[in-house]
Amino acid sequence: MLGRLSQVEGNQLLRLLKLSKSIEQKNDEIAQLNTKIMTLKTQKANQEFENFKLDDEYMKWKEQVSSVSDDIDELKHHEQESLKTLQDKYELMSKQLNIAHEEKLQVLKEQISLLIEKVINENVYKYQSEKQQLSDKCEELSKLIKLQEQDLNRKLIKLKEEHNKKLIQLSSNMDETIASLQRDIDILSNETVSKTEEYEKLANNVSTGLDEANAQLNSQLHELKSKYHNKEMEISNLKNKISSMKTTSQHIERSFGDKSIRIDGFNRKAEIMNAQLASQEIARRVLHDKLQQLKGNIRVFCRIRPPQVVDNKRLDEESLISMDFNDDEFNDDASQELIISKDPIDENTGNGQSSYSLHQNKKNNMSYKFHFDKIFLPYLLNEDIFGELSQLIQSSLDGQNVCVFAYGQTGSGKTWTMSHPDTGMIPLSIQMIFDNIEELSMKGWSYSVEGQFLEIYNETIVDLLSPVGNSKKHEIKHDDVNDKTSVTNIATVKVVSKNQAKSILERATKNRSTASTRSNERSSRSHSIFILKMLGKNNETGEISEGTLNLIDLAGSERLNSSQAKGERLKETQAINKSLSCLGDVIYSLGQQQQSGQSQQHIPYRNSKLTYLLKHSLGGNSKTLMFVNISPLSKNFNETVNSLRFATKVNCTKIGSSKPNSR
């Protein structure tokens, strides 16, 4: 029992201890709460003090606002008075200016009327003089025609007179011959009579020599008869000759008539053949355009630059990129395949540099595969490449808008491909254009060709045909109704011959912006654009064709870490890469628009001057060809891959075509 009591007491003591501890904890909490309460009271007192200060400041600000309001009312009053004064002055000055303006306007009207009258008089005089010159030319031509007709008539009359003279002469000769023969016959008859009389006398007087005299007389009579017979034969021959000459004359007259009929027939056949040639030319243009559509309105050709020999030393195989390509362009995709390879980083070297091999090792290296419409091997010349481009040059003559780009890193052969003085795409295109114009003139076509040559440098247009130092600004203007583009203050040259075009190219090449970079000591730092506008008219059918050919040598496409450009060169490289990126975006957007069928889809032409200038030559009825030029050197491997990727992006874009720009 005692044990139980002690256990109960122990439990109570434990409880008491716990209660005392909890009481102490509560007391501590109460003390903390009291401390917080005191802190809050202090903060409240401080806040009340701050509120008092704020109320005091509020009253001060209220007084200041009241003062400012009074000042504002006073200013408004002064403002109204000033406004009224200014309004009165304005009305007075306006009336004075209107009077002065009307006086100046009257003077300008008089000056303009005088200028208009002067221009009209000059034009009237000019047109009258031109009309007079044309009328004089017409009169000269009519006189010349009349002279030619008179000359022909004189020749015809002369021929007839000579013919008649010959007939008269033959007739008179025949009459004279007949008269002469008749006289001979009369003489012979008289001689016969005399001889007969002599015979009779001899017969009467001399009987002894009768036989001998008779024989002699018979022989003379026989001779005379034979002479008479011969003369009759000559007369008959002359009559036959006269008859044959009359027949010949009739044949000649009939042949003249037949020949004139045949000439008329030939003229009709020539007209029919000309009409057939015109219709065949129209059919040829339609078929040519369909063929180009089948080949693709956007095409990409890859050209591999041949390795260069430096200081008479051949490049080692290890310094060239490993490339595999095929010549089969008649596969299912109508394309050719290019594979370039790169060896992986050698971990043992520890320098992180890539090594390159001429021969592929499929287990160890990285391969990149690309497809293009055509791949040109390093040994091919510009003339071989132009054979593929010539079809698009024909399209521009037929009324299409055509763009030809040369793309690639600096030193990959773009300028050699496009602007070589003799065999570049630009000189060969000009030569083909003028050769075809000469051939088309036989089919009734006449062409006028205008040329412009400009460059885009740091997003600024520079006219390469204007004198150096020309500070005129150039703006791009678009006629979206007729799909035409023009550039303000740009020099436009009427091109009439191949030699003139060559001199234009030489002048523009000298003015093109070049600068030194790590990639190339004479790197082209701008996009050069040679524009040919061709307006053709068929004088027989009335058909008109308007085509534009844009031949573009793009600036080098190397990256910043490759070119090591700094300062001004850095800005140039950034501007170049931005414009090239915009070109790819525009072509890609055109392809997306074509696939979606949404003609209102936004195309980012305005993102660069290059694409904005070529707005009407990249989509719709246009044809685009891009030469991607690549270097075979292993040190340019990364730039080569970037160029090929960009070209593949362009090559994967498919754009439809509308009808040629002809009417």
C-alpha positions as CSV (number, residue, x, y, z in Angstrom):
1,M,0.0,0.0,0.0
2,L,2.8,2.4,0.9
3,G,4.5,1.4,-2.4
4,R,1.4,2.4,-4.3
5,L,1.1,5.7,-2.5
6,S,4.8,6.5,-3.2
7,Q,4.2,5.7,-6.8
8,V,1.2,8.0,-7.0
9,E,3.2,10.8,-5.3
10,G,6.0,10.3,-7.7
11,N,3.6,10.6,-10.6
12,Q,2.1,13.8,-9.1
13,L,5.6,15.2,-8.6
14,L,6.4,14.5,-12.2
15,R,3.2,16.2,-13.3
16,L,4.0,19.2,-11.0
17,L,7.4,19.4,-12.5
18,K,5.9,19.4,-16.0
19,L,3.4,22.0,-15.0
20,S,6.1,24.2,-13.5
21,K,8.1,23.9,-16.7
22,S,5.1,24.7,-18.8
23,I,4.3,27.7,-16.5
24,E,7.8,28.9,-17.0
25,Q,7.5,28.6,-20.7
26,K,4.2,30.5,-20.7
27,N,5.8,33.2,-18.5
28,D,8.6,33.4,-21.1
29,E,6.1,33.7,-23.9
30,I,4.1,36.3,-21.9
31,A,7.4,38.3,-21.4
32,Q,8.1,38.1,-25.1
33,L,4.6,39.2,-25.9
34,N,5.0,42.1,-23.5
35,T,8.2,43.0,-25.3
36,K,6.5,42.9,-28.6
37,I,3.6,45.0,-27.3
38,M,6.0,47.6,-26.0
39,T,7.7,47.5,-29.4
40,L,4.4,47.9,-31.2
41,K,3.4,50.8,-28.9
42,T,6.7,52.5,-29.7
43,Q,6.2,52.0,-33.4
44,K,2.6,53.3,-33.1
45,A,3.9,56.4,-31.3
46,N,6.5,56.9,-34.1
47,Q,3.8,56.4,-36.7
48,E,1.5,58.9,-35.1
49,F,4.4,61.4,-35.1
50,E,5.1,60.7,-38.7
51,N,1.4,61.1,-39.5
52,F,1.5,64.5,-37.7
53,K,4.4,65.5,-39.8
54,L,2.7,64.4,-42.9
55,D,-0.5,66.3,-42.0
56,D,1.7,69.4,-41.4
57,E,3.4,68.9,-44.8
58,Y,0.0,68.3,-46.4
59,M,-1.3,71.7,-45.1
60,K,1.9,73.3,-46.5
61,W,1.4,71.7,-49.9
62,K,-2.3,72.6,-49.8
63,E,-1.3,76.2,-49.3
64,Q,1.2,76.0,-52.1
65,V,-1.4,74.3,-54.4
66,S,-3.8,77.2,-53.7
67,S,-1.1,79.7,-54.5
68,V,-0.2,77.8,-57.7
69,S,-3.9,77.7,-58.6
70,D,-4.1,81.4,-58.3
71,D,-1.0,81.8,-60.4
72,I,-2.5,79.4,-63.0
73,D,-5.7,81.5,-63.1
74,E,-3.6,84.6,-63.6
75,L,-1.6,82.9,-66.3
76,K,-4.8,81.7,-68.0
77,H,-6.0,85.2,-68.1
78,H,-2.7,86.4,-69.5
79,E,-2.7,83.5,-71.9
80,Q,-6.2,84.4,-73.2
81,E,-5.1,88.0,-73.7
82,S,-1.8,86.8,-75.4
83,L,-3.7,84.3,-77.5
84,K,-6.1,87.0,-78.7
85,T,-3.2,89.3,-79.5
86,L,-1.4,86.5,-81.4
87,Q,-4.6,85.6,-83.2
88,D,-5.0,89.2,-84.3
89,K,-1.4,89.2,-85.4
90,Y,-1.9,85.8,-87.1
91,E,-4.9,87.0,-89.0
92,L,-3.1,90.1,-90.1
93,M,0.0,88.2,-91.1
94,S,-2.1,85.5,-92.8
95,K,-3.9,88.2,-94.9
96,Q,-0.5,89.7,-95.8
97,L,0.9,86.3,-96.6
98,N,-2.1,85.4,-98.7
99,I,-1.8,88.6,-100.6
100,A,2.0,88.0,-101.1
101,H,1.2,84.3,-102.0
102,E,-1.4,85.3,-104.5
103,E,1.1,87.8,-106.0
104,K,3.8,85.2,-106.2
105,L,1.4,82.6,-107.5
106,Q,0.3,85.0,-110.2
107,V,3.9,85.6,-111.1
108,L,4.6,81.9,-111.1
109,K,1.5,81.3,-113.2
110,E,2.8,83.8,-115.7
111,Q,6.3,82.3,-115.6
112,I,4.9,78.8,-115.9
113,S,2.6,79.8,-118.7
114,L,5.5,81.4,-120.5
115,L,7.6,78.3,-120.0
116,I,4.8,76.0,-121.1
117,E,4.3,78.2,-124.1
118,K,8.0,78.2,-124.8
119,V,8.2,74.4,-124.4
120,I,5.1,73.9,-126.6
121,N,6.6,76.2,-129.2
122,E,9.9,74.4,-129.0
123,N,8.1,71.0,-129.2
124,V,5.9,72.3,-132.0
125,Y,8.9,73.6,-133.9
126,K,10.8,70.3,-133.1
127,Y,7.8,68.2,-134.2
128,Q,7.3,70.3,-137.3
129,S,10.9,70.0,-138.2
130,E,10.8,66.3,-137.6
131,K,7.6,66.1,-139.6
132,Q,9.2,68.2,-142.3
133,Q,12.2,65.9,-142.3
134,L,10.0,62.8,-142.4
135,S,7.9,64.3,-145.2
136,D,11.1,65.2,-147.0
137,K,12.3,61.6,-146.5
138,C,8.9,60.4,-147.8
139,E,9.2,62.6,-150.8
140,E,12.7,61.5,-151.4
141,L,11.6,57.9,-151.1
142,S,8.6,58.5,-153.4
143,K,10.9,60.3,-155.8
144,L,13.4,57.4,-155.6
145,I,10.6,54.9,-156.2
146,K,9.3,57.0,-159.2
147,L,12.9,57.2,-160.5
148,Q,13.3,53.5,-160.2
149,E,9.9,52.9,-161.9
150,Q,10.9,55.4,-164.6
151,D,14.2,53.7,-164.9
152,L,12.5,50.3,-165.2
153,N,10.0,51.7,-167.7
154,R,12.9,53.2,-169.7
155,K,14.8,49.9,-169.7
156,L,11.6,48.1,-170.7
157,I,10.9,50.7,-173.5
158,K,14.5,50.5,-174.6
159,L,14.3,46.7,-174.8
160,K,11.1,46.9,-176.8
161,E,12.6,49.6,-179.0
162,E,15.7,47.4,-179.6
163,H,13.5,44.5,-180.3
164,N,11.4,46.5,-182.7
165,K,14.5,47.9,-184.3
166,K,15.8,44.4,-184.8
167,L,12.5,43.3,-186.3
168,I,12.4,46.4,-188.6
169,Q,16.1,45.9,-189.5
170,L,15.4,42.2,-190.3
171,S,12.3,43.2,-192.2
172,S,14.2,45.9,-194.1
173,N,17.1,43.5,-194.7
174,M,14.7,40.9,-196.0
175,D,13.0,43.5,-198.3
176,E,16.3,44.6,-199.6
177,T,17.4,41.0,-200.1
178,I,14.1,40.3,-201.9
179,A,14.5,43.4,-204.0
180,S,18.1,42.5,-204.8
181,L,17.1,39.0,-205.7
182,Q,14.3,40.4,-207.8
183,R,16.7,42.7,-209.6
184,D,19.0,39.7,-210.1
185,I,16.1,37.8,-211.5
186,D,15.2,40.7,-213.8
187,I,18.8,41.0,-214.9
188,L,18.8,37.3,-215.5
189,S,15.6,37.5,-217.4
190,N,16.9,40.3,-219.5
191,E,20.1,38.3,-220.1
192,T,18.0,35.3,-220.9
193,V,16.1,37.3,-223.4
194,S,19.3,38.8,-224.9
195,K,20.9,35.4,-225.0
196,T,17.8,34.0,-226.7
197,E,18.0,36.7,-229.3
198,E,21.7,36.1,-229.7
199,Y,20.9,32.4,-230.1
200,E,18.3,33.0,-232.7
201,K,20.7,35.3,-234.5
202,L,23.4,32.7,-234.2
203,A,21.0,30.0,-235.3
204,N,20.1,32.1,-238.3
205,N,23.6,33.3,-239.1
206,V,25.9,30.5,-238.0
207,S,24.6,27.0,-238.6
208,T,28.0,25.4,-238.2
209,G,28.5,26.3,-234.5
210,L,24.9,25.6,-233.4
211,D,25.6,22.6,-231.3
212,E,28.4,24.2,-229.4
213,A,26.5,27.5,-228.8
214,N,23.4,25.6,-227.8
215,A,25.4,23.6,-225.2
216,Q,27.0,26.8,-223.8
217,L,23.6,28.6,-223.6
218,N,22.0,25.6,-221.9
219,S,24.8,25.5,-219.3
220,Q,24.4,29.3,-218.6
221,L,20.7,28.8,-218.3
222,H,21.2,26.0,-215.8
223,E,23.5,28.2,-213.8
224,L,21.0,31.0,-213.7
225,K,18.2,28.6,-212.7
226,S,20.4,27.3,-209.8
227,K,21.2,30.8,-208.7
228,Y,17.5,31.7,-208.8
229,H,16.7,28.6,-206.7
230,N,19.4,29.5,-204.2
231,K,18.0,33.0,-203.8
232,E,14.5,31.6,-203.3
233,M,15.9,29.3,-200.6
234,E,17.6,32.3,-198.9
235,I,14.3,34.2,-199.0
236,S,12.5,31.2,-197.4
237,N,15.2,31.0,-194.7
238,L,14.9,34.7,-193.9
239,K,11.1,34.4,-193.7
240,N,11.5,31.4,-191.3
241,K,14.0,33.4,-189.2
242,I,11.5,36.3,-189.0
243,S,8.8,34.0,-187.9
244,S,10.9,32.3,-185.3
245,M,12.0,35.7,-183.9
246,K,8.4,36.8,-183.7
247,T,7.6,33.5,-181.8
248,T,10.6,34.2,-179.5
249,S,9.4,37.7,-178.8
250,Q,6.0,36.3,-177.9
251,H,7.6,33.7,-175.7
252,I,9.7,36.5,-174.0
253,E,6.6,38.6,-173.4
254,R,4.7,35.5,-172.0
255,S,7.7,34.7,-169.8
256,F,7.7,38.2,-168.4
257,G,4.1,37.8,-167.4
258,D,4.8,34.3,-165.9
259,K,7.7,35.7,-163.9
260,S,5.7,38.5,-162.5
261,I,3.0,36.0,-161.5
262,R,5.7,33.8,-159.9
263,I,7.1,36.8,-158.1
264,D,3.6,37.6,-156.7
265,G,3.3,33.9,-155.6
266,F,6.7,34.0,-154.0
267,N,5.7,37.2,-152.1
268,R,2.5,35.5,-150.9
269,K,4.5,32.4,-149.8
270,A,7.0,34.6,-148.0
271,E,4.1,36.3,-146.1
272,I,2.7,32.9,-145.2
273,M,6.2,31.7,-144.1
274,N,6.7,34.8,-142.0
275,A,3.3,34.2,-140.3
276,Q,4.3,30.6,-139.7
277,L,7.6,31.7,-138.2
278,A,5.9,34.1,-135.9
279,S,3.5,31.4,-134.7
280,Q,6.3,29.0,-134.3
281,E,8.3,31.5,-132.3
282,I,5.3,31.9,-130.0
283,A,5.0,28.1,-129.6
284,R,8.7,27.9,-129.0
285,R,8.5,30.4,-126.2
286,V,5.7,28.6,-124.5
287,L,7.4,25.2,-124.8
288,H,10.7,26.7,-123.6
289,D,9.0,28.2,-120.5
290,K,7.3,24.8,-119.8
291,L,10.7,23.1,-120.1
292,Q,12.2,25.6,-117.6
293,Q,9.4,25.0,-115.2
294,L,9.9,21.3,-115.4
295,K,13.6,21.8,-114.6
296,G,12.6,24.1,-111.7
297,N,12.2,27.8,-111.4
298,I,14.8,27.8,-108.7
299,R,18.0,25.8,-109.5
300,V,21.3,25.5,-107.6
301,F,24.5,24.5,-109.3
302,C,27.6,23.6,-107.3
303,R,31.0,24.6,-108.7
304,I,34.2,23.2,-107.1
305,R,37.2,25.6,-107.6
306,P,40.3,23.9,-108.8
307,P,43.3,23.7,-106.4
308,Q,45.7,26.6,-106.9
309,V,49.4,26.0,-107.3
310,V,51.4,28.4,-105.0
311,D,55.1,29.1,-105.7
312,N,55.2,26.3,-108.2
313,K,54.4,23.8,-105.4
314,R,51.6,21.3,-105.7
315,L,49.2,20.9,-102.8
316,D,49.5,17.7,-100.7
317,E,46.6,15.4,-100.8
318,E,46.2,15.9,-97.0
319,S,45.4,19.6,-97.6
320,L,42.4,18.9,-99.8
321,I,38.8,18.0,-98.7
322,S,37.7,14.5,-99.4
323,M,34.9,14.7,-102.0
324,D,32.7,12.1,-103.7
325,F,30.3,13.1,-106.5
326,N,28.4,11.4,-109.3
327,D,27.7,12.5,-112.8
328,D,24.2,10.9,-113.0
329,E,21.7,13.7,-113.4
330,F,19.0,11.5,-114.9
331,N,18.0,9.8,-111.7
332,D,14.6,10.0,-110.0
333,D,15.3,13.4,-108.5
334,A,17.1,14.8,-111.6
335,S,19.9,15.8,-109.2
336,Q,23.5,15.0,-108.5
337,E,24.9,14.0,-105.1
338,L,28.0,15.4,-103.4
339,I,29.6,13.9,-100.3
340,I,32.4,15.6,-98.4
341,S,34.1,14.1,-95.4
342,K,36.1,15.2,-92.3
343,D,38.3,13.2,-90.0
344,P,37.3,13.4,-86.2
345,I,39.4,15.3,-83.7
346,D,42.6,13.4,-82.8
347,E,42.4,13.0,-79.0
348,N,46.1,12.1,-78.8
349,T,47.3,15.4,-80.1
350,G,45.5,17.3,-77.3
351,N,45.3,20.5,-79.4
352,G,41.7,20.1,-80.5
353,Q,42.7,20.7,-84.2
354,S,40.9,18.8,-87.0
355,S,42.9,16.7,-89.5
356,Y,41.7,16.1,-93.0
357,S,42.1,13.2,-95.4
358,L,41.7,12.9,-99.1
359,H,40.4,9.3,-98.8
360,Q,37.3,8.4,-97.0
361,N,37.3,6.2,-93.9
362,K,33.6,5.4,-93.3
363,K,34.2,4.1,-89.9
364,N,36.1,7.0,-88.5
365,N,35.1,10.2,-90.3
366,M,32.1,12.5,-90.5
367,S,30.3,12.7,-93.8
368,Y,28.0,15.4,-95.2
369,K,25.7,14.6,-98.1
370,F,24.2,17.3,-100.4
371,H,22.1,17.2,-103.6
372,F,22.2,19.8,-106.3
373,D,20.7,20.2,-109.8
374,K,24.2,20.2,-111.3
375,I,27.8,19.7,-110.0
376,F,30.6,21.1,-112.0
377,L,34.0,19.4,-111.6
378,P,37.1,21.5,-111.0
379,Y,38.5,21.1,-114.5
380,L,35.5,22.5,-116.3
381,L,35.8,26.0,-117.9
382,N,33.4,28.9,-117.8
383,E,32.3,28.2,-121.3
384,D,31.2,24.7,-120.2
385,I,29.2,26.1,-117.4
386,F,27.5,28.8,-119.5
387,G,25.8,26.1,-121.6
388,E,23.5,25.4,-118.6
389,L,22.9,29.2,-117.9
390,S,22.1,30.0,-121.6
391,Q,18.6,28.5,-121.3
392,L,17.7,31.2,-118.7
393,I,19.2,33.9,-120.8
394,Q,16.8,32.9,-123.5
395,S,14.0,33.1,-120.9
396,S,14.9,36.7,-120.1
397,L,14.7,37.5,-123.9
398,D,11.3,35.8,-123.9
399,G,10.0,38.2,-121.3
400,Q,10.9,36.5,-118.0
401,N,12.6,38.1,-114.9
402,V,15.8,36.1,-114.2
403,C,18.2,36.2,-111.3
404,V,21.6,34.6,-111.4
405,F,23.6,34.6,-108.1
406,A,27.2,33.6,-107.4
407,Y,27.4,32.6,-103.7
408,G,30.3,31.4,-101.6
409,Q,33.1,32.3,-99.3
410,T,35.8,34.8,-100.3
411,G,38.3,33.2,-102.7
412,S,35.9,30.4,-103.9
413,G,35.8,31.7,-107.5
414,K,32.6,33.8,-107.6
415,T,34.0,36.8,-109.4
416,W,36.0,34.5,-111.8
417,T,32.7,32.8,-112.6
418,M,30.6,35.9,-113.1
419,S,32.9,38.7,-114.1
420,H,35.9,37.2,-116.0
421,P,36.6,39.8,-118.7
422,D,36.2,37.3,-121.6
423,T,34.6,34.1,-120.3
424,G,32.5,35.2,-117.3
425,M,28.8,34.6,-117.1
426,I,28.1,38.4,-117.6
427,P,30.2,38.8,-120.9
428,L,29.0,35.5,-122.3
429,S,25.3,36.5,-121.5
430,I,25.7,39.8,-123.3
431,Q,27.2,38.1,-126.3
432,M,24.4,35.6,-126.5
433,I,21.7,38.3,-126.0
434,F,23.0,40.4,-129.0
435,D,23.5,37.2,-131.2
436,N,19.9,36.2,-130.5
437,I,18.6,39.7,-131.1
438,E,20.2,39.6,-134.5
439,E,18.6,36.2,-135.3
440,L,15.2,37.3,-133.9
441,S,15.2,40.4,-136.2
442,M,14.7,38.0,-139.1
443,K,11.4,37.0,-137.5
444,G,10.2,40.6,-137.1
445,W,11.5,41.3,-133.6
446,S,13.3,44.4,-132.5
447,Y,14.8,45.0,-129.1
448,S,16.0,47.9,-127.0
449,V,18.4,47.0,-124.2
450,E,19.2,49.2,-121.1
451,G,21.9,48.4,-118.6
452,Q,22.5,49.4,-114.9
453,F,25.4,48.4,-112.7
454,L,25.2,49.0,-109.0
455,E,26.5,47.6,-105.7
456,I,25.0,47.3,-102.2
457,Y,27.7,48.2,-99.6
458,N,26.8,48.3,-95.9
459,E,23.1,48.4,-96.9
460,T,23.7,51.5,-99.1
461,I,23.2,51.5,-102.9
462,V,26.2,52.8,-104.9
463,D,26.0,53.6,-108.6
464,L,29.0,52.0,-110.3
465,L,28.4,53.8,-113.6
466,S,28.4,57.4,-112.1
467,P,31.5,59.4,-111.6
468,V,33.5,58.7,-108.4
469,G,32.4,61.0,-105.6
470,N,28.8,61.2,-106.7
471,S,26.8,61.8,-103.5
472,K,23.3,61.4,-104.8
473,K,21.1,59.1,-102.7
474,H,19.3,56.2,-104.3
475,E,15.9,54.8,-103.3
476,I,14.1,51.7,-104.5
477,K,10.7,52.2,-106.0
478,H,8.3,49.4,-106.9
479,D,5.4,49.4,-109.3
480,D,3.4,46.4,-107.9
481,V,0.7,46.7,-110.6
482,N,3.2,46.1,-113.5
483,D,5.8,44.2,-111.4
484,K,8.5,46.7,-112.2
485,T,11.3,48.1,-110.0
486,S,13.3,51.3,-110.4
487,V,16.1,53.0,-108.5
488,T,16.2,56.8,-108.2
489,N,19.2,58.8,-109.5
490,I,20.8,55.6,-111.0
491,A,22.6,55.8,-114.3
492,T,20.9,53.9,-117.1
493,V,22.9,53.2,-120.3
494,K,21.3,52.2,-123.6
495,V,23.4,49.2,-124.7
496,V,23.6,48.8,-128.5
497,S,26.7,46.5,-129.0
498,K,28.9,43.9,-127.3
499,N,31.9,46.2,-127.2
500,Q,29.9,49.0,-125.5
501,A,28.8,46.5,-122.8
502,K,32.4,45.4,-122.3
503,S,33.5,49.0,-121.6
504,I,30.6,49.4,-119.2
505,L,31.7,46.3,-117.3
506,E,35.3,47.6,-117.1
507,R,34.3,50.9,-115.8
508,A,32.0,49.4,-113.1
509,T,34.7,46.9,-112.0
510,K,37.1,49.7,-111.3
511,N,34.6,51.4,-109.0
512,R,33.6,48.3,-107.0
513,S,34.4,48.4,-103.2
514,T,37.2,46.1,-102.2
515,A,39.1,45.8,-98.9
516,S,41.6,43.6,-97.2
517,T,40.5,40.7,-94.9
518,R,42.3,37.7,-93.5
519,S,40.4,35.5,-96.0
520,N,41.4,37.4,-99.1
521,E,43.7,40.4,-99.6
522,R,41.3,41.8,-102.3
523,S,38.0,40.6,-100.9
524,S,34.9,41.9,-102.5
525,R,33.0,43.6,-99.7
526,S,29.8,44.4,-101.6
527,H,27.1,42.7,-103.7
528,S,27.5,43.8,-107.3
529,I,24.4,43.7,-109.5
530,F,24.4,44.0,-113.2
531,I,20.8,44.7,-114.5
532,L,19.8,44.3,-118.1
533,K,16.2,45.4,-119.1
534,M,15.1,44.1,-122.5
535,L,12.0,45.4,-124.3
536,G,11.1,43.5,-127.4
537,K,8.4,44.2,-130.0
538,N,7.3,42.1,-133.0
539,N,6.4,44.6,-135.7
540,E,4.4,42.0,-137.6
541,T,2.3,40.5,-134.8
542,G,2.3,43.4,-132.4
543,E,3.5,41.2,-129.5
544,I,5.6,42.8,-126.8
545,S,7.9,41.2,-124.3
546,E,9.6,42.8,-121.3
547,G,12.3,40.8,-119.4
548,T,14.9,41.7,-116.8
549,L,18.2,39.8,-116.3
550,N,19.9,40.3,-112.9
551,L,23.5,39.0,-112.8
552,I,24.7,39.2,-109.2
553,D,28.1,38.6,-107.7
554,L,27.5,38.3,-103.9
555,A,30.0,39.4,-101.3
556,G,32.0,36.8,-99.4
557,S,29.9,34.7,-97.0
558,E,32.6,33.8,-94.4
559,R,31.8,33.9,-90.6
560,L,33.4,36.5,-88.3
561,N,35.6,34.0,-86.5
562,S,37.0,32.9,-89.9
563,S,37.6,36.4,-91.4
564,Q,39.0,37.9,-88.2
565,A,37.4,41.2,-89.2
566,K,37.7,44.2,-86.9
567,G,36.4,47.8,-86.8
568,E,35.0,48.8,-90.2
569,R,35.6,45.4,-91.7
570,L,33.5,43.9,-88.8
571,K,30.5,46.1,-89.7
572,E,30.9,45.1,-93.4
573,T,30.9,41.4,-92.5
574,Q,27.9,41.8,-90.3
575,A,26.0,43.6,-93.0
576,I,27.0,41.0,-95.6
577,N,25.9,38.0,-93.5
578,K,22.6,39.7,-92.6
579,S,21.7,40.4,-96.2
580,L,22.7,36.8,-97.2
581,S,20.5,35.4,-94.4
582,C,17.6,37.6,-95.5
583,L,18.0,36.3,-99.1
584,G,17.7,32.7,-97.8
585,D,14.6,33.7,-95.7
586,V,12.9,35.4,-98.7
587,I,13.4,32.4,-100.9
588,Y,12.2,30.0,-98.2
589,S,9.1,32.2,-97.5
590,L,8.3,32.2,-101.2
591,G,8.4,28.4,-101.2
592,Q,6.1,28.3,-98.1
593,Q,3.7,30.7,-99.8
594,Q,3.6,28.5,-102.9
595,Q,2.9,25.4,-100.9
596,S,0.2,27.0,-98.7
597,G,-1.4,28.7,-101.6
598,Q,-1.8,31.9,-99.6
599,S,-0.8,34.8,-101.9
600,Q,-1.1,37.3,-99.0
601,Q,1.5,35.6,-96.9
602,H,4.2,38.1,-95.7
603,I,7.5,37.9,-97.6
604,P,10.3,39.7,-95.8
605,Y,11.7,41.6,-98.8
606,R,12.3,44.8,-96.7
607,N,14.7,43.1,-94.3
608,S,17.6,44.0,-96.7
609,K,18.3,46.2,-99.7
610,L,19.3,43.2,-101.8
611,T,16.0,41.4,-101.4
612,Y,14.0,44.6,-101.7
613,L,15.7,45.5,-104.9
614,L,15.0,42.0,-106.4
615,K,11.4,41.8,-105.2
616,H,9.8,41.3,-108.6
617,S,12.6,39.0,-109.8
618,L,12.5,36.3,-107.1
619,G,8.9,35.2,-107.2
620,G,6.0,34.8,-109.5
621,N,7.1,34.5,-113.2
622,S,10.8,34.7,-112.3
623,K,13.6,32.2,-112.8
624,T,16.5,31.9,-110.2
625,L,19.8,30.2,-110.6
626,M,22.4,30.1,-107.8
627,F,26.1,29.1,-108.3
628,V,27.4,27.9,-105.0
629,N,31.2,28.2,-105.3
630,I,33.2,26.1,-102.8
631,S,36.9,25.8,-102.0
632,P,38.6,22.3,-102.2
633,L,41.0,23.2,-99.4
634,S,40.7,21.4,-96.0
635,K,41.3,24.6,-94.1
636,N,38.1,25.9,-95.6
637,F,36.1,22.8,-94.6
638,N,33.7,24.6,-92.2
639,E,33.0,27.5,-94.6
640,T,32.4,25.0,-97.4
641,V,29.8,23.1,-95.3
642,N,28.1,26.4,-94.4
643,S,27.9,27.4,-98.0
644,L,26.5,24.0,-99.1
645,R,23.9,24.1,-96.3
646,F,22.7,27.5,-97.4
647,A,22.6,26.4,-101.0
648,T,20.6,23.3,-100.0
649,K,18.1,25.5,-98.2
650,V,17.6,27.4,-101.5
651,N,17.6,24.3,-103.6
652,C,14.8,22.7,-101.5
653,T,12.5,25.7,-102.3
654,K,10.0,25.1,-105.1
655,I,8.3,28.1,-106.7
656,G,5.6,27.9,-109.4
657,S,5.5,30.2,-112.4
658,S,2.9,32.3,-114.2
659,K,2.8,33.4,-117.8
660,P,5.8,35.2,-119.3
661,N,5.8,39.0,-119.1
662,S,4.6,39.6,-122.6
663,R,1.5,40.9,-124.2
